[in-house]
Amino acid sequence: MNLAGKKILLGVSGGIAVYKACELLRLLQKKGAEVRVCMTEAATEFVAPLTFASLSKCPVYQKNGAVEARPFQHIDFPHWADLYLVVPATANVIGKFACGIADDPVSLCFMSCTCLRVVAPAMNVAMYNSPAVKRNLEILRGFENTVVLESPAGELACGEVGQGRLMEPAEIVKFLEGEGFPLAAAACASSATPSPRGVSPKTPVPPAIPVAADVPPTQDDTLPGHGKKVLLTAGRTEEAIDPVRYISNRSSGKTAVALASVFYANGFEVEVVAGPMEAAFPGGVAVSRVQSAREMHDAVMSRLSNVDAVVHCAAVADYRPAHAASEKIKDSRSQLTIELVPNPNILRDCVAARASQSAAGAARQVIVGFALETDHFKEHASEKLTKSGADALLLNAPVASDSGFGHDCVRYALVRRDGTVPEMSMGSKVDLAQEIVDFVLEKLG
Ligand SMILES: Cc1cc2nc3c(=O)[nH]c(=O)nc-3n(C[C@H](O)[C@H](O)[C@H](O)COP(=O)(O)O)c2cc1C
């Protein structure tokens, strides 16, 4: 979605992350969006409404029932908006949204708005994992025109570590601007637009934000991926040199987000093992975070049983420093040599694990790898496919200035074990994802 000129209503509820909503407001304005704000009473105890009113240059809608600038603000604001962002969303307002309670400005606007609604939860890990919050988030994911953002794991304001952090404001902006979002917004804009769900796997499918759905795609038994589970790797890895430096690469994770979205839209249960990356996953996708190649290897190997397909999209470092220094390496102005040792080959280890699973009678998993090449594309892809034992390789080449890392388009070809190497063509990362999903569905029969 191009945010320039968009009218965005920002709903702020009362958690410690309220100050981050100020940052988000500023970022949205920098992108050219017009922002208005509504707040719960609890939110006003964390940051004064005057701050939001000053930043947005508009009176804040607060305290349900009080006459502000106009008496019908609970209708005016939502009807004015192209997009309603609830950031941060407390456990309390999430519960209200799910149950249809509308006794404060934020929940009242949620109920009365007809535009796309994006909810960013933020709370303590125990609250986030409580059965009530889990259930309420699942209910929201099933609502029409509603997107629940992933809450990243990490250190929380209360000092505990776990899931429940607010997605960073810059990440939220990236998500809104991402390739999945215009499709979701378009699907919302017109009730005549068909739902992304229920389409044949050959039809280009918008990414998996369940915008026009009354149940999550995973519960829709008319979808081709219903009852099937896919494991994806995503992002890049970081290999420590010392406590502050690492070896990595330029992967943004956008392809993995497109893949997760299209698999999810086709009814698959999607689990992702993700290294560091900029792009954000839509709600409904289970994400486990790792940092190094070895962590990614262990996380993938421990999740292999019970998955029908594995797609290795992550840009995993082939090598890591043999020894990571425990203290920051000092600048001695002399030449420094870092010895590198190979990382485990996750793709090949998955193929080996599949062989032993198959020998034990398990159904054969579909395994797809990725090969990013800069030269001798066909030769390198064929060789890698043969050596790895995967069913297919997605050959891709970030050669043009407008495609590849961080961009929405890429040059690619799906190289199948049972076929010749096709010519690469330019397409969006959603097209690429759709081709892989079609292949996996075909292989799973
Ligand atoms: C210091 C402090 C921090 C809090 N942080 C959060 C939080 O991050 N997430 C949350 O769901 N509730 C948090 N709470 C609890 C909410 O403020 C409380 O549930 C309140 O009723 C929410 O009201 P609202 O949803 O109407 O804004 C916090 C409470 C306090 C005192």
The ligand as a Gaussian input file, in Angstrom:
#p B3LYP/6-31G(d) Opt

LIG

0 1
 C        2.607000       0.014000      34.022000
 C        1.545000      -0.783000      33.310000
 C        1.842000      -1.325000      32.091000
 C        0.888000      -2.077000      31.399000
 N        1.207000      -2.598000      30.193000
 C        0.282000      -3.341000      29.538000
 C        0.594000      -3.890000      28.271000
 O        1.691000      -3.712000      27.724000
 N       -0.361000      -4.627000      27.646000
 C       -1.593000      -4.851000      28.196000
 O       -2.392000      -5.561000      27.581000
 N       -1.903000      -4.325000      29.393000
 C       -1.005000      -3.576000      30.072000
 N       -1.329000      -3.045000      31.288000
 C       -2.671000      -3.249000      31.829000
 C       -3.659000      -2.313000      31.183000
 O       -3.251000      -0.969000      31.353000
 C       -5.042000      -2.531000      31.746000
 O       -5.501000      -3.825000      31.394000
 C       -6.028000      -1.484000      31.277000
 O       -7.281000      -1.748000      31.840000
 C       -6.142000      -1.498000      29.771000
 O       -7.121000      -0.569000      29.358000
 P       -7.484000      -0.293000      27.841000
 O       -7.425000      -1.606000      27.149000
 O       -8.834000       0.284000      27.880000
 O       -6.472000       0.657000      27.318000
 C       -0.394000      -2.277000      31.978000
 C       -0.685000      -1.718000      33.204000
 C        0.268000      -0.980000      33.858000
 C       -0.079000      -0.361000      35.208000

